[in-house]
Amino acid sequence: MTFSDRINASLNGNHTGEAEGVNGTLSGGGGEEGDVHANSSTSLALKLTLQSVSVGIFLALFILSAIVGNILVILSVACNRHLQTVTNYFIINLAIADLLLSTTVLPFSATLEVLEDLWVFGRIFCDIWAAVDVLCCTASIMSLCIISVDRYIGVKYSLKYPTIMTERKAVIIMVAVWISSMVISIGPLLGWKEAPPDNDQHCNITEEPGYAIFSSLFSFYLPLAVILVMYFNIYVVARRTTKSLEAGVKKERSKSMEVVLRIHCRSVLEDSLASAKNKGHTFRSSLSVRLLKFSREKKAAKTLAIVVGVFILCWLPFFFVLSFGKWDGPPSWW
């Protein structure tokens, strides 16, 4: 029974209860029972209405915050030249995917929640909506995968990163992400889906076993494996590089002080002393710059790792149910 049917049934029950109450009063009995039935029906209708309105308001605020947040991310990079880096281009790609999801998918998902799984937009638009949902979600997850690879390169090769990750390569990678997402999402539109239900008022993402495994594998599990491997390597490289850089700075400082003391004790010419100081200072400066640059890359990797972790925790239950929801258990011979 849909939400509107429940409301109508509740209101009809309310009028019926009132009529029974009047008849019972005229006949000398049953009036109290009619009043109780009328009050309970009115309470049920009021409860359903308030519940749907509260859910609708909450989802509307959630969707609005998602739209505003992603627009602010895009504008912050677009309006600030210092933020226009390859890594931030990948983040903008992620924000665009989430923005499309928030504007083209989530509003219709919210109507399904408010109307209690009642689809009122027709069968054709249902198929398009489901395909766009898979498209945006796949592009979002793949963008996180690309960001993890980008951060690994930034941490592993912090000095060579600008030559490895150029803007041209970033554009090619982002185009490949969207093309791959389209290939994964277009299957149901080409017929790779279960038979549609007889009732056009029901709309769900197809759970056909073959497509469910295919989309889950390439939309979530493979990107998830890449993300986990990349961030594990980032942790190992960051720990090792931090120790080596800090040890190098300390070692060069001690060597420089030793050289200065030796020169001072042997009374060498002042120009030799100045030359030794300058060489030691230049080497220490290069190490300090490398350490500072690496620290920034490591901080960015930590921040993105937290975002990716939360994202994975949100998506893992959905893809687990999508992949194994139709599984009826092991075969009889198991």
N, C-alpha and C positions, 0 to 999 in steps of 0.2 A: 504493500500500500504506500502510495506516495504521500508527500507532505500535504499537498492540497486535498487529497482524499481523506487524510486524517482530520484535517481541519473541518471539512464538510461533514464528516461523520460525527465529529464532536459537536458541531453546531446543531445538526439534526437531532442528536441525542439530547441536546439542551432543550430544543423546542418540544420534543416528545415528552421529556420529563416534565416540562411545565404543563403540557396538556394533560398528562396523567394526574398531575397534582390538582388541576382544576376539577377533573372528573371525579377524583377521589374525594375532594371536598364536598362536591355536590351529592355524592352518594353516601357520605358520612364516614369514609375511611380511606386509607392509602395516601392521604395528603402529605404526610411527613416523609414517606418513602419517595414520593415524586420530587419533593424539595431537595432531598439528599442527592438523588440522581442528577437533578439539574445542576446543583452546585459542583458535583464532581466532574460533570461534562464541561462546565465552564472553566474549571481549574485546569483540566487537561488541555483544552484549546488555548488557554492563556499561557500555559507552560510551554507548549510547542512553539507558539508564536514568539515568546521572549527568547527561547533557546535559539531559534533560527536567526532572529535579529542580532543577538549577541555574537553568534558565530560569524554572521555576515560583517558586522562592524570590525571584529578582530581581524578577519581575513583582509578586509579592505585596507585597514591600517598597515597590516603586514606587507601587502602588495605595494602600497604607496611608499612605504619606507624603502622597499627594495628598488623601486623606480628612482626615487630621489637619490639614494646612495650610489647607485651605479652611474647616474648622470653626473654626480659630483666627482666621481673617480675619473670619468672621461674628461670633464672640463678641467680638472686640476692638472692633468698632463697636457691637454691641448693648449692651455693658456699660460703654461710655465715652460719656457725653453730649457731650463735646467733639469726638468723632469722628463724630457723627451729622450729617453734612452731605450735601448733594445728591450731590456727587461720590462720597462713600463709599457712598451708597445704590446708585449704579451699580456700584461695585466689589463690593458685597455681591451684587448681581444676577449679576455675573460669577462670583463664588464659588459661588453656588447652582447655576448651570449646570454648573460644573466638578465640584461635589460630586455632583450627579445622575449625571454621566458616570462618575465614579469608583466609584459604588456600584451602578449599574444596567447599565452597559455594559462597563467595563473588566474586571470579573471573568470574564465570559463570553468576552471577547476573549482573556484570558489562557489560558482552557481550550483555545481553538482553537490557540494557540501551543504549549502543552504537549502536546496530543494530535495535533499536526501536521495542522491543518485538519480534524479530525474533530468534527462537530457532533452532540451527543448529547441535545439538548433539544427536538427535533421541529421540523416545518416552520412551524407557527403561531407558536411562540415566536421562531423565527428572523426572521419578518417583523416582529414587534413589536420585537425587539431592534434590528434595522436601523433602524426608524423612530425609536426613542428615541435611537439614536446620532446620526442626522441632526438630530433636535430639539435635543439638548444642544449639539452642535457649532455649529449655526446660532445658537442663543441666546448662546453664548459669544462668537462672532465679532461678532455684532451688538452685544453689550454693549461690546466694545472700540471699535466704531464710535461708539456713543453717548458713550463716555468721551472720545474724541478731540474730538467736537463740543463737549462740555461744557468741556473744557480750553481750546478755542479761545475760547469765550465768556468764560471766566474770565480769560484773558490779555488779550483784546481789550477787554472791558468789565469790568475788575476792580472798579470802584466800583459799577457797576449790576448786577453779577452776582446778588446776592441777590434783586433784584426780577425779573430775567429768568428765572432758574432757581429756581422755587419747588418745595416738596415735592409739591404737587399735580401740577404738570407732570411731575415725576420719576416719580410713580406711573403716570401715563397713558403715559409713554414706555416704562416697563418692561413694562406690560401689552401695549402694541403690539408690543414685541420678542418676547414669548412667543407671541402670536397669529400673528405673521408666521412664526415658526419652526415652529409647528404646521401652517400652511398649506403650507409648503415640504416638511415631512417626511411628510405624510399621503398624498402621491401614490401611493407603492407599495402602501399598504394598500387603496387604492381601485382597484388594478389597473394603475396606470401603472408597469409593470416588465416585464422579460423573462420568458419562460416558466420556471417553476421546474425545477430539475434532477430527474431521475428518482430520484436517490439523496437521501434526506432527511438524510444525514450530511454534506452540504455546505451551508454557509451563508455568503453574501457579500452585501454591499450591492449593490443592483441597478446594473448598468452599461448599462441601456437608454439609447441615445444621447440621446434627447430629454430624459429626466429627468436624465441626468447633466449635460447642458449647463444645464438649468434650475436644478438645485440648486447647481451650481458657481457659476453667475452670481449668484444672489441670496444664496447662503450665504457666498460668499468674495470673488469678484472685485469686485462693486459695493461691499460694505463696505470692501474693501481700497483701492479708489480714493478713497472718502470719507476714510479714515484718512490716506492719503498726502497728500491735498490739505489736510486740516485741520492736520496737523503741519508741513507746509511753511509754511502761513500763520502758525502759531504761532511758527515760527522767525523769519519776517520781522517780525511784530508785536513779538515780544520784543526783537529786536535794535534796532528803531526806538524803541520805548518806553523801553528802558533808557537809550539815549543821550539822549533828550529829557528824561527825568526827572533824570538826573545833571547834565545841562547846566543845567536849571532850578534845581536846588538850589545849584549853584555860582554862578549868576547872581544869585539872591536873596541869597546870603551876601555877595557883593561889593557889591550895592546897599545892603544893610543897613549894612555897614561904612562905605560912603561917606556915607550919610545921617547916621550917628552922628558921623562926623568933621566934617561941615558944621555940624551943630547945635552941636557942642562949640566950633568955632572962632567961631561967631557969637554964642555966649553966650545962647542962647534959654532960656526958662524951663524948669525941671526937669520940669514936668508934660508939656510938649511932647516933651521928650527921652524920658521914660518911655513916652508914647503911641507914639512912632515905634518904639521898641525892641519894644514889645508887638506892634504890627502886623507888624513884620518877623519876629518870633519865631513868631507864629501862622501866617503864610504858609509859613515854612520848615518848621514842624511838619506842616502839611497835606501839603506835598510829600514830607517824610520818611515820613509814614505811608503815602502812596500808593506810594512807592518800596518800602517794606518789604512792603506787601501784594502788590505786583506781583512782587517777588522770590520770595515764597512760592508764588504761582501758577506762576511760571516753573519753580521747582524741582520742583513736583509734575508739571508737564507733561514735564520731562526724565525723571523717574523712570518715568512711564507710557509714554513713548516707547520706552524701553529694553525694557519688558515687551512692548509691542506688536510691536517689532521682532523679538524672539525668537519670539514667537507666530507671526508671519508666516513666518519662516524654517522653523518646524516644520510649518506647514500647507501651504505652497506646493507642495512635491513631491507631496503626496497629491492635491490638487485638480488639479494639472497632469496627473497620470497618469489621474485619473478623467475629465477632460475630453477628453484626447487619446489615451488608452490604446487605444481601439478604432479609431483613425484609421489606415487602411492606406496612407496616402500620397496624393499628388495624383492626380487622374484621368489617364487615358491621354493625353488631348489636351493636358495641361499642358506 
